[in-house]
Every structure is written in structure tokens, then in C-alpha cells.
């Protein structure tokens, strides 16, 4: 099967001597070119699930598959945009960060071509004049957009986004959301998008996924359920989400 | 006044001029014997004379060459130990213990042992410099490598799976600020250790270093020469520290990963 498939994922962490269960047998699939937004209360294990899809963490039990093959580690084909502002390498200028990523992933790419692609994506993300700045000279929102520019430039098959727009103002956020949709349509890019913003989740995906408290289950909301009110109800009733629908 | 204080060079030179004036004043007052405190002019003349017609230039070169070599060895060794520690927990625990034992040991305390092992020649001086620089460099490098933000490491892993690539393009640049801090401490310790070692061992090989120059002038009771030697030691120390500062300005301060001091 093409796309992302997470089957019966169990994950727990050792914390201060006791096992802390994060995910208890959740399932999630995202077909090729599909955007799945993932909602859930804080601490329900959304980021852990995303890290498993990225190959940074491995499930204790269950299978994580990308295009039918088990995910065995990080790869440029499954690229992540983190929540953190500081994910560009601070020792490279903004443009150089993107060119460097491009040429590392694809050593055959010429300098000029990498430069053109970096410039294109900087322009798309509204950072046309920022290529020669150091990441430390950018504001939080600009850093985040530059990280998105790097991820978009790499054109990964799977984009893993962990609240990537949380730091942006509402106009920039809408621009980025449109850019993301355009990119996905053009490159058949699959997206797993963790967010706290209900409106954003609904805007980007017709059937958002909802991770219940305690990481017990992922509910895919159907057309009738995918609205602000029912999601708000889900968020306010931890432990009883299944009954709500 | 505030404007002037903005420039470090102006600050440094200004205060040095003030100190020189006080010194000159003390000489003019006629209360101190020229044998104890020669006039600045006399020190300058001696300095130029030794530099142009004597062995001072060769001695400075000798000291710098030997310290460069010793620091180079320490740098390679500390990098090797730090990298091994990064990849092996067992080795890391061993290296930590070794460092905890060796780091507080002043080179002078090891001197008798070094003389027994290496004699009083060139290898002994190198051993002292290596001991003085290796541990602070190792400590700072390991701290830097360990403190590499997880986001950079994971981003790097997504771009390339080679551990060597990750080391060169993520871990090492991310520890640049600790590395430079280690270089500053290492340099300061090495320079002090070198001068003491040269004064104790005297001439090594055909020519001695600046420490030997100091020693000779003490024996000759040549106070002006002694002062000239002290100034050379202070100036070189200051110059290298400024160079390291410049390296910091061009890298970590520009990157915004270390607050400017």
C-alpha cells in the first residue's frame, strides 16, 4: 500500500523509574497525497506518533510502514518540521541552510540549481530578502517559515508537521496553509499535520483524526462529525470520547 | 568618554599609556633605584636591541613553535577522546574519571615525573604543554558535543544517515562555542606552563624560548632585559587571546549561539 500506515502502535517511556504509557494500540493511515490533520489534548501522544512516523522513535509493538516498507530510521523522504523555532542550523545563513539540505539529499544537484530552488521557496514563504541573513536574525515566525521553506524545497513524499504554524499570525497562517495545499496537490505529498487549532484541522483535511486521551485510540471523524462543535466536545471530555460520537 | 570605551583597542592602549605615565613618573621622582625599576625608554631600547641584534626574535619563534606543536597534539588527542566518548558510554565513563584525576593536577606537580620519563629536553616541554591543554579542551568539547540540541541532531539525521557526516556538519559546528571556550582556557594554561618550563629547564636544543630569555636576564641582573621579557610574554598572551576573541566574533557570536561578552 502507498502512503503511511501505522498499525496497532504501542509506545511507553521510562520516566523516573516508572513506565509511562503514551500510545496503546492506535491505528492511523494516510494514503498517498492525503493530508491528515491530527488533533488531541496536550499529552495524548500526538508528537510521539509523529516521531514514530519520522523514524526517530520506534514502537514497542505494532508496525509503522511507509509505502509498504517498515520505517527503520529517519530519511529525507519523510521530513519533519518541528515545533521549535530553532531548527535551522544557526551556523549557516538562511539560504545556505536550504541549499545545503538540498545538496546533501541530492549530491548531483548543481550549486546553481540548488540556489534557484532555495530562492524560489524563500520567495514562496515570503522570505525573499532573508536568504543572506543568519537564522538568529529572524523573528520566531520567520524562522518557522524558513524551516517550512526548507521542508518544501526537499519535496518529501511524507511531510510531518508538528504545529508548524502555531507561531504565525492569522494572515501568514492562511498563506502557509494555502501553500501547503498547493504543494500537496502538485507533488502528491502525503502530510501528517499535528495541530491544536480546530479551524486549521478542518480547513486542511475533510476528515481530521482525533487521538483520544491516554493515547488509546484514533478516531477518524466523518463528514457529520467534522465540525467545530463536535471536536470541541471531544476535547472537553477526556476518557469518554468514543461515547461522544 | 563613553564613546571611547566602545573600542576595545582604544581602551587597552589608553590604560597602558596611563600605566606607562605612572611608571615614568616613578622613575622621574628619583626615589626608586634604576636597578629595580629601569626607565620605560631603557626597557624599550633593550627590547629593540635584543629583538634586532640579539636572540629574542628566535626565542619568541621557538616558544611559539613549541606551543603550537603541543597545542596541536592536545587538540587532536582531545578531539579523539571526546569523539570516542560520544559513541561509547563505557569509554566516556573511563575518560571522565581520567579527566577528573588529571585536570586538577598542575603541570608543575608532574614535573619530577616528567623529568624522569622525558628528561629535560624538548619532549618534556611538549609533555607539559599537552597536559596543560588536553584536559580543559576535552572537558569543553565533551560538554559541547553533549549539549548539541536534539532538534539539530534529528534534522541532520533526516538529511543524511552517515554518522561521520553528522559529526562534521552538526555535532562539531554545534559545539564551536564550547570548543573556543576550551581553547581560551587551554591556551592560557599552556602559555603559563611553557614559560615556567623553559625557565626551569633552560635552553632546550640549540635555542631556548622566551622563558629562557627571562632566566638569562635574571642571572645577569639585567633588569631592563627582564622587563622586556615580561612584556613580550604579556603581549603575546594578550594578542592570542584577542585572536581567539576575534574567532568567536566571526563565528558563534554572529550565529547568535553565544552571548557576546
Boltz contact constraints between the chains, C-beta under 6 A:
constraints:
  - contact:
      token1: [A, 56]
      token2: [B, 154]
      max_distance: 6.0
  - contact:
      token1: [A, 74]
      token2: [B, 157]
      max_distance: 6.0
  - contact:
      token1: [A, 74]
      token2: [B, 158]
      max_distance: 6.0
  - contact:
      token1: [A, 76]
      token2: [B, 158]
      max_distance: 6.0
  - contact:
      token1: [A, 76]
      token2: [B, 159]
      max_distance: 6.0
  - contact:
      token1: [A, 79]
      token2: [B, 158]
      max_distance: 6.0
  - contact:
      token1: [A, 82]
      token2: [B, 151]
      max_distance: 6.0
  - contact:
      token1: [A, 84]
      token2: [B, 151]
      max_distance: 6.0
  - contact:
      token1: [A, 87]
      token2: [B, 151]
      max_distance: 6.0
  - contact:
      token1: [A, 87]
      token2: [B, 155]
      max_distance: 6.0
  - contact:
      token1: [A, 90]
      token2: [B, 255]
      max_distance: 6.0
  - contact:
      token1: [A, 90]
      token2: [B, 257]
      max_distance: 6.0
  - contact:
      token1: [A, 91]
      token2: [B, 173]
      max_distance: 6.0
  - contact:
      token1: [A, 91]
      token2: [B, 255]
      max_distance: 6.0
  - contact:
      token1: [A, 101]
      token2: [B, 159]
      max_distance: 6.0
  - contact:
      token1: [A, 104]
      token2: [B, 159]
      max_distance: 6.0
  - contact:
      token1: [A, 104]
      token2: [B, 160]
      max_distance: 6.0
  - contact:
      token1: [A, 136]
      token2: [B, 256]
      max_distance: 6.0
